Amino acid sequence: METIEIIIDYEDDEGGTGANFNFNWAIEKYSHKPLFEGVMIWTTGHQGVSFTTTGVNL
């Protein structure tokens, strides 16, 4: 198993306004496909928003 953590700065607008990410990955034949999950957390003052999402293999 392996975990990779990628942190995107809140003010990073390089990819536009949407939270869209593409990952290029490869596995050995007959291996299990990887699981991709994302967590978004934003807070200001006494309010906060958070959500999680699971990536899909298309």
DODRENPA-496529 format. One record per residue: chain; residue number from 1; residue in one letter; x, y, z of N, C-alpha, C in turn. Coordinates in nm, 3 decimals. Each point is the difference from the previous one (the first is absolute). Layout:
N
@ch A&i NUM&aa A&n_east X&n_north Y&n_up Z&ca_east X&ca_north Y&ca_up Z&c_east X&c_north Y&c_up Z .
...
This chain:
58
@ch A&i 1&aa M&n_east 0.083&n_north -0.117&n_up 0.000&ca_east -0.083&ca_north 0.117&ca_up 0.000&c_east 0.089&c_north 0.124&c_up 0.000 .
@ch A&i 2&aa E&n_east -0.055&n_north 0.107&n_up -0.054&ca_east 0.073&ca_north 0.126&ca_up -0.006&c_east -0.099&c_north 0.115&c_up 0.012 .
@ch A&i 3&aa T&n_east 0.041&n_north 0.104&n_up 0.067&ca_east -0.081&ca_north 0.120&ca_up 0.012&c_east 0.079&c_north 0.119&c_up -0.054 .
@ch A&i 4&aa I&n_east -0.063&n_north 0.080&n_up -0.082&ca_east 0.061&ca_north 0.122&ca_up -0.051&c_east -0.091&c_north 0.115&c_up 0.039 .
@ch A&i 5&aa E&n_east 0.057&n_north 0.102&n_up 0.060&ca_east -0.077&ca_north 0.117&ca_up 0.043&c_east 0.037&c_north 0.118&c_up -0.089 .
@ch A&i 6&aa I&n_east -0.100&n_north 0.062&n_up -0.059&ca_east 0.020&ca_north 0.118&ca_up -0.084&c_east -0.084&c_north 0.112&c_up 0.059 .
@ch A&i 7&aa I&n_east 0.064&n_north 0.112&n_up 0.031&ca_east -0.071&ca_north 0.113&ca_up 0.059&c_east -0.003&c_north 0.113&c_up -0.102 .
@ch A&i 8&aa I&n_east -0.120&n_north 0.048&n_up -0.030&ca_east -0.019&ca_north 0.112&ca_up -0.092&c_east -0.034&c_north 0.123&c_up 0.083 .
@ch A&i 9&aa D&n_east 0.077&n_north 0.106&n_up -0.015&ca_east -0.024&ca_north 0.123&ca_up 0.075&c_east -0.136&c_north 0.059&c_up -0.037 .
@ch A&i 10&aa Y&n_east -0.070&n_north 0.055&n_up 0.098&ca_east -0.132&ca_north 0.059&ca_up -0.022&c_east 0.002&c_north 0.107&c_up -0.108 .
@ch A&i 11&aa E&n_east 0.105&n_north 0.079&n_up -0.006&ca_east 0.007&ca_north 0.110&ca_up -0.096&c_east 0.059&c_north -0.041&c_up -0.135 .
@ch A&i 12&aa D&n_east 0.027&n_north -0.129&n_up -0.021&ca_east 0.054&ca_north -0.048&ca_up -0.127&c_east -0.112&c_north -0.004&c_up -0.102 .
@ch A&i 13&aa D&n_east 0.006&n_north 0.084&n_up -0.103&ca_east -0.105&ca_north 0.004&ca_up -0.102&c_east 0.051&c_north -0.046&c_up -0.137 .
@ch A&i 14&aa E&n_east 0.111&n_north -0.071&n_up -0.002&ca_east 0.060&ca_north -0.044&ca_up -0.126&c_east -0.094&c_north -0.089&c_up -0.082 .
@ch A&i 15&aa G&n_east -0.077&n_north -0.085&n_up 0.065&ca_east -0.086&ca_north -0.092&ca_up -0.071&c_east -0.139&c_north 0.054&c_up -0.028 .
@ch A&i 16&aa G&n_east -0.028&n_north 0.123&n_up 0.032&ca_east -0.133&ca_north 0.057&ca_up -0.021&c_east -0.083&c_north -0.006&c_up 0.127 .
@ch A&i 17&aa T&n_east -0.131&n_north 0.018&n_up -0.015&ca_east -0.087&ca_north 0.008&ca_up 0.117&c_east -0.047&c_north -0.135&c_up 0.050 .
@ch A&i 18&aa G&n_east 0.008&n_north -0.104&n_up -0.080&ca_east -0.047&ca_north -0.132&ca_up 0.042&c_east 0.107&c_north -0.079&c_up 0.072 .
@ch A&i 19&aa A&n_east -0.043&n_north -0.093&n_up 0.084&ca_east 0.094&ca_north -0.088&ca_up 0.069&c_east 0.012&c_north -0.129&c_up -0.080 .
@ch A&i 20&aa N&n_east 0.068&n_north 0.007&n_up -0.112&ca_east 0.015&ca_north -0.115&ca_up -0.089&c_east 0.146&c_north -0.041&c_up -0.008 .
@ch A&i 21&aa F&n_east 0.026&n_north -0.129&n_up 0.016&ca_east 0.136&ca_north -0.050&ca_up -0.002&c_east 0.007&c_north -0.126&c_up -0.085 .
@ch A&i 22&aa N&n_east 0.108&n_north -0.013&n_up -0.075&ca_east 0.028&ca_north -0.121&ca_up -0.077&c_east 0.127&c_north -0.062&c_up 0.052 .
@ch A&i 23&aa F&n_east 0.000&n_north -0.131&n_up 0.017&ca_east 0.117&ca_north -0.073&ca_up 0.045&c_east 0.036&c_north -0.103&c_up -0.105 .
@ch A&i 24&aa N&n_east 0.126&n_north -0.004&n_up -0.038&ca_east 0.050&ca_north -0.105&ca_up -0.087&c_east 0.060&c_north -0.108&c_up 0.090 .
@ch A&i 25&aa W&n_east -0.044&n_north -0.123&n_up -0.016&ca_east 0.047&ca_north -0.107&ca_up 0.084&c_east 0.015&c_north -0.128&c_up -0.080 .
@ch A&i 26&aa A&n_east 0.080&n_north -0.091&n_up 0.050&ca_east 0.020&ca_north -0.129&ca_up -0.065&c_east 0.017&c_north -0.107&c_up 0.108 .
@ch A&i 27&aa I&n_east -0.045&n_north -0.120&n_up -0.031&ca_east 0.014&ca_north -0.112&ca_up 0.093&c_east 0.048&c_north -0.122&c_up -0.078 .
@ch A&i 28&aa E&n_east 0.055&n_north -0.094&n_up 0.073&ca_east 0.041&ca_north -0.125&ca_up -0.062&c_east -0.123&c_north -0.082&c_up -0.033 .
@ch A&i 29&aa K&n_east 0.012&n_north -0.085&n_up -0.099&ca_east -0.111&ca_north -0.085&ca_up -0.043&c_east -0.050&c_north -0.084&c_up 0.119 .
@ch A&i 30&aa Y&n_east -0.129&n_north -0.012&n_up 0.012&ca_east -0.069&ca_north -0.076&ca_up 0.106&c_east 0.012&c_north 0.065&c_up 0.138 .
@ch A&i 31&aa S&n_east 0.038&n_north 0.127&n_up 0.009&ca_east 0.004&ca_north 0.071&ca_up 0.127&c_east -0.135&c_north 0.068&c_up 0.026 .
@ch A&i 32&aa H&n_east -0.024&n_north 0.032&n_up 0.123&ca_east -0.122&ca_north 0.073&ca_up 0.035&c_east 0.011&c_north 0.144&c_up -0.048 .
@ch A&i 33&aa K&n_east -0.111&n_north 0.056&n_up -0.044&ca_east -0.001&ca_north 0.140&ca_up -0.042&c_east 0.011&c_north 0.090&c_up 0.122 .
@ch A&i 34&aa P&n_east 0.066&n_north 0.115&n_up -0.014&ca_east 0.015&ca_north 0.090&ca_up 0.115&c_east -0.132&c_north 0.068&c_up 0.036 .
@ch A&i 35&aa L&n_east -0.006&n_north 0.048&n_up 0.123&ca_east -0.115&ca_north 0.073&ca_up 0.051&c_east 0.042&c_north 0.146&c_up 0.017 .
@ch A&i 36&aa F&n_east -0.075&n_north 0.091&n_up -0.060&ca_east 0.029&ca_north 0.142&ca_up 0.011&c_east -0.110&c_north 0.068&c_up 0.080 .
@ch A&i 37&aa E&n_east 0.038&n_north 0.073&n_up 0.103&ca_east -0.097&ca_north 0.073&ca_up 0.080&c_east 0.049&c_north 0.143&c_up 0.019 .
@ch A&i 38&aa G&n_east -0.093&n_north 0.094&n_up 0.005&ca_east 0.035&ca_north 0.139&ca_up 0.023&c_east -0.077&c_north 0.055&c_up 0.118 .
@ch A&i 39&aa V&n_east 0.064&n_north 0.090&n_up 0.074&ca_east -0.061&ca_north 0.066&ca_up 0.115&c_east 0.017&c_north 0.150&c_up -0.020 .
@ch A&i 40&aa M&n_east -0.108&n_north 0.075&n_up 0.009&ca_east 0.005&ca_north 0.146&ca_up -0.011&c_east -0.046&c_north 0.058&c_up 0.132 .
@ch A&i 41&aa I&n_east 0.082&n_north 0.088&n_up 0.057&ca_east -0.034&ca_north 0.065&ca_up 0.126&c_east 0.026&c_north 0.149&c_up -0.015 .
@ch A&i 42&aa W&n_east -0.096&n_north 0.080&n_up 0.037&ca_east 0.013&ca_north 0.146&ca_up -0.007&c_east -0.067&c_north 0.059&c_up 0.123 .
@ch A&i 43&aa T&n_east 0.067&n_north 0.091&n_up 0.067&ca_east -0.059&ca_north 0.068&ca_up 0.116&c_east 0.030&c_north 0.148&c_up -0.005 .
@ch A&i 44&aa T&n_east -0.092&n_north 0.078&n_up 0.055&ca_east 0.021&ca_north 0.143&ca_up 0.017&c_east -0.085&c_north 0.043&c_up 0.119 .
@ch A&i 45&aa G&n_east 0.061&n_north 0.072&n_up 0.091&ca_east -0.074&ca_north 0.040&ca_up 0.120&c_east -0.050&c_north -0.122&c_up 0.076 .
@ch A&i 46&aa H&n_east -0.131&n_north -0.005&n_up 0.026&ca_east -0.060&ca_north -0.112&ca_up 0.072&c_east -0.074&c_north -0.094&c_up -0.093 .
@ch A&i 47&aa Q&n_east 0.019&n_north 0.013&n_up -0.130&ca_east -0.069&ca_north -0.086&ca_up -0.097&c_east 0.101&c_north -0.087&c_up -0.073 .
@ch A&i 48&aa G&n_east -0.045&n_north -0.116&n_up -0.040&ca_east 0.088&ca_north -0.090&ca_up -0.073&c_east -0.080&c_north -0.086&c_up -0.097 .
@ch A&i 49&aa V&n_east 0.066&n_north -0.040&n_up -0.104&ca_east -0.059&ca_north -0.088&ca_up -0.101&c_east 0.099&c_north -0.113&c_up -0.024 .
@ch A&i 50&aa S&n_east -0.048&n_north -0.122&n_up -0.010&ca_east 0.088&ca_north -0.110&ca_up -0.034&c_east -0.079&c_north -0.105&c_up -0.077 .
@ch A&i 51&aa F&n_east 0.071&n_north -0.073&n_up -0.085&ca_east -0.062&ca_north -0.114&ca_up -0.069&c_east 0.108&c_north -0.097&c_up -0.043 .
@ch A&i 52&aa T&n_east -0.043&n_north -0.121&n_up -0.029&ca_east 0.092&ca_north -0.100&ca_up -0.053&c_east -0.056&c_north -0.051&c_up -0.131 .
@ch A&i 53&aa T&n_east 0.087&n_north -0.054&n_up -0.082&ca_east -0.043&ca_north -0.057&ca_up -0.128&c_east 0.091&c_north -0.117&c_up -0.033 .
@ch A&i 54&aa T&n_east -0.053&n_north -0.094&n_up -0.073&ca_east 0.077&ca_north -0.116&ca_up -0.044&c_east 0.020&c_north 0.007&c_up -0.149 .
@ch A&i 55&aa G&n_east 0.124&n_north -0.020&n_up -0.044&ca_east 0.031&ca_north 0.003&ca_up -0.142&c_east -0.054&c_north -0.124&c_up -0.071 .
@ch A&i 56&aa V&n_east -0.024&n_north 0.012&n_up -0.128&ca_east -0.048&ca_north -0.112&ca_up -0.079&c_east 0.094&c_north -0.024&c_up -0.117 .
@ch A&i 57&aa N&n_east 0.010&n_north -0.124&n_up -0.040&ca_east 0.081&ca_north -0.038&ca_up -0.115&c_east -0.090&c_north -0.004&c_up -0.122 .
@ch A&i 58&aa L&n_east 0.022&n_north 0.088&n_up -0.095&ca_east -0.084&ca_north 0.004&ca_up -0.120&c_east 0.063&c_north -0.076&c_up -0.115 .
